[in-house]
Amino acid sequence: MISGQPLDGTVAVAITCPKCEASGTAIWEAEKAGPCLVSLSGGFYERLAKFVPYTLEIVCHTCGTRQAQKSPI
């Protein structure tokens, strides 16, 4: 996570791939059940982790590297 900015109950987080240095933005929103990823931009996508507990991972579309960023909320 590089930076976060509150936007009307949401947080925009700048993300950068450590392998290929692609950059984008993840927008998170606070929900009663926990943080919710609203959108990704800049060549990133989300997928289920391959191992239990099967959490969501943010992945670089260019090189396929899983991102270490966690929810800022």
N, C-alpha and C positions, 0 to 999 in steps of 0.2 A: 504494500500500500504506500503510495507516494503522498497523496493529499486527499482530504475529504472536505466537502463543502455542504452545509445543510441547505436544502431547497424545499421549502414547504413540507416538512415532515419526512423528507427523503434525504439521503446522503449520496453525493456523487463522489466516487473514488477513482482517481487516475491509477491505471494499472500498466505495468511494463513487463514484458517477457524477459526473464533473465538470460535466456539463450539467444534469441534472435533480435531482441530489443524492440519488438513491435509494441505499440502503445495503444491504449484505448481507455474507455470509461465504463465503470460498473455503477449502476444506480440501485441503491438499497432503500427499502422502506420498512419502518417498524410496524410489526403486526402483533396482535395479542399472543399468537402462538410462537413468535420469535421473528427474527429478521427475514425479509423476503427480497430476493434478487428480482428487481423489476426489469432491467434491461442491460445489455452489453453492447458495446460498439467497438470498432477498430480492429476487427479480425479475431475476436474471442467468442467462444461459445461455452455452454454449460453441458455437463454430462454427469451421469451417476458414476461414483467411484467403483472400481472393479472389485473391491474387497469390502467386507462387513466393516462398518455399519452403513455402507452405500449412501454416503452423503454426496451432495452436489459438488462438483469441481469446476473451476474456471480453467479452460484450456485454450492455448494459442492455436488458431487455425493455420498459421503459417508453418510452424515447426512441430506442433503437437505436444508441447511441454505443458504439464500441469502447473498452475500458478499456486504460489504459497499464500496468497491473500486470503484472509478470513473476513467475515462480516465486520464492518466498523461499528455496527449498532449493538 
